[in-house]
Amino acid sequence: TLKLDTATSQLDALVEIYRIMRPGEPPTKDSAESLFESLFFSNDRYDLSGVGRMKFNRRVGRSDLTGAGILSKEDIVDVLRVLVNIRDGHGEVDDIDHLGNRRVRSVGEMTENQFRVGLVRVERAVKDRLSLADVDTLMPQDLVNAKPVSAAIKEFFGSSQLSQFMDQNNPLSEVTHKRRVSALGPGGLTRERAGFEVRDVHPTHYGRVCPIETPEGPNIGLINSLAVYARTNDYGFLESPYRRVVDGHVTKELVYLSAIEEGDYYIAQASTTVDAKGCLLDELVSCRHKGEFTLTSPDRINFMDVSPRQIVSVAASLIPFLEHDDANRALMGSNMQRQAVPTIRPEKPLVGTGMERIVAVDSGVTVAAKRPGVVRAVDASRIVVRVDDAALRDNEDIGVDIYNLTKYTRSNQNTCINQRPIVNVGDVVQVGDVLADGPSTDLGELSLGQNLMVAFMPWNGYNFEDSILISEKLVEDDRFTTIHIQDLTCISRDTKLGPEEITADIPNVGEGALSKLDETGVVYIGAEVNPGDILVGKVTPKGETQLTPEEKLLRAIFGEKASDVKDSSLRVPPGVTGTVIDVRVFIRDGVKKDERALEVEEAQVTQFQKDLNDELVIREEALFDSLEKLLIGQVVDGGPEKLKAGSKVTEDYLKALVHDKWFAIRCKDDKVNQRLEAAHQKFQELHAERDEKLKAMRMKLVQGDDLAPGVIKIVKVYLAVKRRIQPGDKMAGRHGNKGVISTIVPVEDMPYLEDGTPVDIVLNPLGVPSRMNVGQVLETHLGWAAKGMGHKIGALLKKQTSMHELREYLKKVYQVSHSQKLNVDALTDKEVQELANNLTGGVPVSTPVFDGASEAEIKNLLKMADLPESGQTILHDGRTGRQFSRPVTVGYMYMLKLNHLVDDKMHARSTGSYSLVTQQPLGGKAQFGGQRFGEMEVWALEAYGAAYTLQEMLTVKSDDVNGRTRMYKNI
């Protein structure tokens, strides 16, 4: 390179660089120097940032990881040295997909960048203003305009590719959406340009990014999910936790390592055998070093994995027996759990992985106690907790926590968010205890589906190709009934011809259509509505048009106002039947509120008042409790209700006295009088505070709403739709075993066991071998054992056998596990009874990912439940009563109903809208469009010889405007 370089002096070199950078401009000494300076050594031009300097120093082999934000001459020399070394065969080329070379840019950092862009615009504007006007008269507020900053931030949150609508199908989908890491978006890759290497699993993904959970389709491998224990460090690199190992001894110390640091160490797996003192037992330990799996001696091990589930994400860690499933099916399983719709009565899985509670509580859909205390009042929509004195804040003397529950609210995916209290009055709660279940949670555990009795066998071809056959009993018991909530909006605007009006007085509409509206033209809450019903009556002024003779007659009779408005009411869309559960009215400031808006407002005030009153009652109670202790036994100078001087205050006297009059008691002891006075003041303060809060709330409600320009009023109507399960709905298990319901069979026709129990669902056994998701079969066996043990405990309770027998059986049940041991002996008889009652529906089993139940353990459990160890049994045909020819695998599997419902997909078009450009019908359900009749469909009709149908398809049903008008008239 140096030989070929023609430049001999510094100036020659500068000029040469200038020529290359700015071709066509004449170089001068000054311009060449300033260009070179600003390129490399100017703080204004670029900044390496902390992470850039750290990576740079690491790469050129320095120990110091901090330094200047711009390049120095030494830096450039070091870079050349590294490049020359690589050219000579020393040193390594960087791996671009190594997680040490990919960092996470979080929301904060991106917002900061947008903010900076906004500030630069402000700066430019200020400089322009300063150069123009006479500076003496200017004030700071004339110079600075903050609009560009807020505009930049609004644009970022409003239209950035990464600012997404939260996936709110169920608690799991919320959690996973928040834990997502994307390689797309501004400053990232595009789908088309991303090759195979970027999408592939890299050894450094271990413990940082899940190798399983990623979407199928064009985004595969570009959108990933964080592993369970991963976190980002200050530089934005992903770290994973490990336990430190010293001289073959595992310590309790946790260390987070990034992918850069991890390569130098030997890291043992979590499943390595360790004795009670924490010493590694094997002579050779399986470990990871520099991204490869090797075997090494225990004394060389530096760290050990924290847990076997460390490498997978939250959704994948919820799949039991994940280790027995093929990766492709596990990917589908973890993606489909996110699409499960919350059922009306959630049921926790019999076979779980131990992550269910953690996910449910961390997702925030349940209500957890903030402070310890005692439950004072519970109803469907609120829980009142009197806080323990030990947990009071500094300025509080009485603590009250009121938890308002979310009732039947719409989620982003139109599913239903509803919280149900699970505590009773008098229960003692601790911090973090679950007080109320949310959607898809059961006693604080994530419950996305239902436990069903499943049989693997063909049944009359109804489960051909992944179809699913279910029993009518599931429909009767509402096992998979879900509630969906839709919101429909009616907006009344100011138009050129005058304001639109929301009213019940709509032209050319019969009485029947208005029967569900109130005087203001808005539907009642509780009305059951069908497609086409009017929800909100609205009329729009229309321009002068040529009048028909009938209209002229009406004008003559009724005067001017007969028909200059047209009906533009909000109607129920086709295919939707439901119940109105809520109506909200928003009115622009300065517009008079109608009765309906005032009603809604009053309801809000009442609810708020209820909360305040509850709080006041509890705080007053505590105040008078302490006063009672103070006053009883005191000698008095006098008091209300003819209390004589010199007598003592008794409990009966205080009970008979109204609370307000307690403060009129005068005691001999001045200190007591002072405390009484202080309490009186406190009492008045409590009441004043309540009134103040209520007043503030009313003030807030009286103000109008901030609506978009030109909008007078918005009415939102919420419809609740109850959807039973039906043929055409999509169901799935947790192992990627998905299918569509083909038919629903009467319960008496379903195959049944020897004891007469019919199965709930019949799956095709051919769905297992080729897909290699054997986890579902193991789950089925273990589920059957769990249910069987529950039945056995139920039988022992029914027989009312001795406590001893029940205890022994429970002991046996809880000793199967190698990790969790429950000391049954430590429980009282009452607690044992309660435990047994809770277990009658089935003993919940947890089989953690990569550390699950072994085949021997499952056989052992089946034996304890008095079930065949093979997991197979003889079934009888429900229609004939005959036995099937061979034993069938039967058991309990956890099945989900996915958010692909036939009701949402079914669609038929009558007369509808046409595209303005081509005059053809629109496409898609949302536009009330038609089906595309494409090239190949035309061939089909040609081949069949259906000439008239074909002619109709290509003319009047497509874009022949005159033809279709004539056709419509003739019909």
Secondary structure, 3 states (H helix, E strand, C coil): CCCCCCCCCHHHHHHHHHHHHCCCCCCCHHHHHHHHHHHHCCCCCCCCHHHHHHHHHHHCCCCCCCCCCCCCHHHHHHHHHHHHHHHCCCCCCCCCCCHHHCCCCCHHHHHHHHHHHHHHHHHHHHHHHHHHCCHHHCCHHHHCCCHHHHHHHHHHHHHCCCCCCCCCCCHHHHHHHHCEEECCCCCCCCCCCCCHHHHCCCHHHCCCECCCCCCCCCCCCCEEEEECCCEECCCCCEEEEEEEEECCEEEEEEEEEEHHHHCCCCEECCCCCECCCCEECCCCEEEEECCEEEEECHHHCCEEECCHHHHCECCHHHCCCHHHECHHHHHHHHHHHCCECCECCCCCCCEECCCHHHHHHHHCCCEECCCCEEEEEECCCEEEEEECHHHCCCCCCCCEEEEECCCCEECCCCEEECCEECCCCCCEECCCCEEEECCCEECCEECCCEEEEEEECCCCCCCHHHEEEEEHHHHHCCCCCEEEEEEEEEEEEEECCEECEECCCCCCCCCHHHCCECCCCEECCCCEECCCCEEECEEEECCCCCCCHHHHHHHHHHCHHHCCEEECCEECCCCCCEEEEEEEEEEECCCCCCHHHHHHHHHHHHHHHHHHHHHHHHHHHHHHHHHHHHHCCCEEEEECCCECCCCECCHHHHHHCCHHHHHHCEECCHHHHHHHHHHHHHHHHHHHHHHHHHHHHHHHHHCCECCCCCEEEEEEEEEEEEECCCCCCEEECCCCCEEEEEEEECHHHCCECCCCCECCEEECHHHCCCCCECHHHHHHHHHHHHHHHHHHHHHHHHHCCCHHHHHHHHHHHHCCCCCCCCCHHHCCHHHHHHHHHHHCCCCCEECCCCCCCCHHHHHHHHHHCCCCCCCEECCECCCCCCECCCCEEEEEEEEEEECCCHHHHCCCCCCCCECCCCCCECECCCCCCECCCCHHHHHHHHHHCCHHHHHHHHCCCCCCHHHHHHHHHHC
